[in-house]
Amino acid sequence: MRTFVAVFPPQRVRETLFHAARDLPASKDFRLIGPEKLHLTFKFLGDVAEDDLSRVTRSLGPLRERHEPFQVSTSGFGAFPSETKARILWAGVGEGSESLAAVAKTVEDLLEPAGFGREERPYVPHLTLGRTRDRRAKVEVASVAPPALRFTVSGVELVESAPGAGGVTYSILETFSF
């Protein structure tokens, strides 16, 4: 099963970001992600056999003792790889980005001995709002600020991503509260 480690902001935050993204001038060029799916990814694990899930869960267990709850606030909109060649539309993180990076590093440190390779790219905390396949998509987000939203991160989740007829669905397999 396809799995990843993430945190889901409160529903209010996800819905507000979704509506703000929908109102962006460039949103028509993107397939927006529904509010129920908006999350901050720490690590994508890929396909993990059901027999190996207990190994992943045991590996992530120490997260509970290594971090304390912290505040996160949203910042500007952006695009990967760039605003002129946008493929992914996202909302960034201001306050709390260093704490999120510390959690991401801990996740990497805990999962590497379990056979999951380290991510080579630096961790950039963001909430993916939409994707496009149009290589000509451009996003001008400097003049548009997302609503100022704050929430508490008090743990992370191991999540299954299952494709289906209506698109992908997410199921939380385990929560690691701090």
Backbone hydrogen bonds, N-H to C=O, Kabsch-Sander energy under -0.5 kcal/mol:
donor,donor_aa,acceptor,acceptor_aa,energy
2,R,161,S,-0.6
3,T,46,G,-2.3
4,F,159,V,-1.9
5,V,43,K,-3.1
6,A,157,E,-2.4
7,V,40,L,-1.8
13,V,10,P,-0.6
14,R,10,P,-2.1
15,E,11,Q,-2.8
16,T,12,R,-2.1
17,L,13,V,-2.4
18,F,14,R,-2.3
19,H,15,E,-2.4
20,A,16,T,-2.2
21,A,17,L,-2.6
22,R,18,F,-2.3
23,D,19,H,-1.2
24,L,21,A,-1.3
27,S,24,L,-1.6
28,K,25,P,-0.6
29,D,26,A,-2.2
30,F,27,S,-1.7
31,R,131,R,-3.4
32,L,30,F,-0.9
33,I,129,L,-3.2
37,K,34,G,-2.1
38,L,34,G,-0.5
38,L,35,P,-0.9
40,L,7,V,-2.8
41,T,39,H,-0.6
41,T,126,H,-0.5
42,F,5,V,-3.5
43,K,5,V,-1.7
45,L,3,T,-2.1
45,L,43,K,-0.6
46,G,3,T,-1.4
48,V,1,M,-3.0
52,D,49,A,-1.7
53,L,49,A,-0.6
53,L,50,E,-1.1
56,V,52,D,-1.8
57,T,53,L,-2.8
58,R,54,S,-2.6
59,S,55,R,-2.2
60,L,56,V,-2.1
61,G,57,T,-1.0
63,L,60,L,-2.1
64,R,61,G,-1.9
65,E,62,P,-1.3
66,R,62,P,-1.1
67,H,63,L,-0.9
70,F,153,V,-1.9
72,V,151,F,-2.8
73,S,95,E,-2.2
74,T,149,L,-2.1
75,S,92,G,-2.3
77,F,144,V,-0.6
78,G,90,W,-2.4
80,F,88,I,-2.0
86,A,83,E,-0.5
86,A,137,A,-1.7
87,R,80,F,-3.0
88,I,80,F,-2.1
89,L,130,G,-2.5
90,W,78,G,-2.6
91,A,127,L,-2.0
92,G,76,G,-3.2
93,V,125,P,-0.7
94,G,73,S,-2.8
97,S,94,G,-1.8
100,L,96,G,-2.6
101,A,97,S,-2.3
102,A,98,E,-1.9
103,V,99,S,-2.1
104,A,100,L,-2.6
105,K,101,A,-2.2
106,T,102,A,-2.1
107,V,103,V,-2.6
108,E,104,A,-2.3
109,D,105,K,-2.9
110,L,106,T,-2.6
111,L,107,V,-2.1
112,E,108,E,-2.0
114,A,111,L,-0.5
115,G,112,E,-2.1
116,F,111,L,-2.0
117,G,115,G,-0.7
127,L,91,A,-2.6
128,T,39,H,-0.6
128,T,126,H,-0.6
129,L,89,L,-3.3
130,G,89,L,-1.6
131,R,31,R,-1.7
132,T,87,R,-2.1
135,R,133,R,-0.8
137,A,134,D,-1.7
139,V,83,E,-2.9
141,V,139,V,-0.7
144,V,141,V,-1.4
145,A,143,S,-0.5
149,L,147,P,-0.7
151,F,72,V,-2.3
153,V,70,F,-3.2
154,S,152,T,-0.6
156,V,176,F,-1.7
157,E,6,A,-3.4
158,L,174,E,-2.8
159,V,4,F,-3.2
159,V,157,E,-0.6
160,E,171,S,-3.1
161,S,2,R,-2.9
162,A,160,E,-0.6
162,A,169,T,-2.9
167,G,164,G,-1.7
169,T,162,A,-2.5
171,S,160,E,-2.1
173,L,158,L,-3.1
173,L,171,S,-0.6
174,E,158,L,-1.3
176,F,156,V,-3.4
177,S,175,T,-0.6
178,F,154,S,-2.9
